[in-house]
Amino acid sequence: MTHKKFRLIVVGDEILSGKRQDKHMSKMIELLNERGLSLHQVEYVGDDREAITSVLKKSFATDDVVFSTGGIGATPDDHTRACAAKALGLTIALHPQAKVLIAARIQATAEGNPNKADLNTPENQHRFKMGEFPLGCEIIPNPYNQIPGFRLHEHHFLPGFPVMAAPMMAWCLDQHYA
């Protein structure tokens, strides 16, 4: 039996510019080591659509297990969801489970304020963008704020915030690679 190679792709200009330190690599090494596994490769890429798509196209062509952090939020520089879809020639759509989870998160944070709880406001409609994933993917639960990541072809797409990414990474390892 051949052993899977585990790789990490860290997306974000803030890492490459030095505004934020990468904490994903050390956490992934720790989580893999706890499970008798090891990290094979790390790649860093900025918030550039063509660069992200290129990195993911090459990555999807391997049979490696890949964790990608960053670029799945709802800000204008978050391109990873669309790039993953483009790399595989897939369309992107609001995932039904993600829609339910995001709606529940909106309701929970509205604290009874009917304006904040209105799912049709422009702000809340924009929040649903975080649940637009390539068709055919699976949801990765996020215990921190319930906004999910996604899994497709042994690629796991997680938020750029280590406080969210780390437990999601651990969940994926335990669910799929125990």
Protein Blocks (a to p, Z undefined) as FASTA:
>chain_A
ZZdddddddedfklmnomaccfklmmmmmmmmmnopacfbdcdddfbfklmmmmmmmmmm
pccdcddeehiacbfklmklmmmmmmnopacdddfklmmmmmmmmmmmnnopaklmmmkb
mklmmmmmmmpccehiacdddfknopacddeehiacddfblklmmmmmmmmmmmmmZZ
